[in-house]
Amino acid sequence: MSKKKYTVCKVDEVRPGQQKIVQLDKFSVGVFNIGGEYHALLNVCPHRGAALCEGPVCGTTQPTDQREFIYCQENALVRCAWHGWEFDIKSGEFLVDPSIKAKTFPVSVEADEVFVHI
Ligand code: FES
């Protein structure tokens, strides 16, 4: 089955660390800019169905082998507003259990426009 291509924004409309939520046919989709790369997630949290992409874009803390925690993955995660689950925006994976994934969509950029393929 071929995918349909939707224009979602101009490249300068969603700055690094920001997101935009768009309605594409029956799907609400979050478009994110991570350091100049665009990614898209279905705006539905796999936990209990909240509007995942309306949560804050953030990083997280992770342990090091030096018995300390560091802040990392800044602007590469979205945190669901309902219960705080954090998802990797690129892969859709829930950080605690990567077998749980938010739905991702391919994104392309042509000239100054960003497209999502559904
Ligand atoms: S609905 Fe998203 S973390 Fe619970």
Residues whose N, C-alpha, C, O or C-beta is under 5 A from the ligand:
A	BS01	FES	C45 H47 R48 G49 A50 C80 W82 H83 G84 W85
